[in-house]
Amino acid sequence: SLHIGEYESIKKDAVDLYPFLRDAYEQRREKLIEE
């Protein structure tokens, strides 16, 4: 089972990763639209 500290760090990483993935997706979509 996960310790609280591990869970918190995983949750933090996921929160940091989400905007990054969203930005990458938006940029990719804009490139596809331009072509």
C-alpha positions as CSV (number, residue, x, y, z in Angstrom):
1,S,0.0,0.0,0.0
2,L,1.1,3.6,-0.6
3,H,2.3,5.7,2.3
4,I,0.7,9.1,2.6
5,G,3.9,10.8,1.5
6,E,4.1,8.8,-1.7
7,Y,0.5,9.4,-2.5
8,E,0.9,13.2,-2.0
9,S,4.0,13.3,-4.3
10,I,2.2,11.3,-7.0
11,K,-0.8,13.6,-6.7
12,K,1.5,16.6,-7.0
13,D,3.2,15.2,-10.1
14,A,-0.1,14.5,-11.7
15,V,-1.2,18.1,-11.1
16,D,2.0,19.4,-12.5
17,L,1.7,17.1,-15.5
18,Y,-1.8,17.9,-16.5
19,P,-1.3,21.5,-17.7
20,F,1.8,20.4,-19.5
21,L,-0.1,17.7,-21.4
22,R,-2.9,20.1,-22.1
23,D,-0.6,22.7,-23.5
24,A,1.2,20.1,-25.7
25,Y,-2.2,18.9,-27.0
26,E,-3.4,22.4,-27.8
27,Q,-0.2,23.3,-29.7
28,R,-0.3,20.1,-31.7
29,R,-3.9,20.7,-32.6
30,E,-3.1,24.3,-33.7
31,K,-0.3,23.0,-36.0
32,L,-2.7,20.5,-37.6
33,I,-5.2,23.2,-38.2
34,E,-2.6,25.5,-39.9
35,E,-1.6,22.9,-42.4
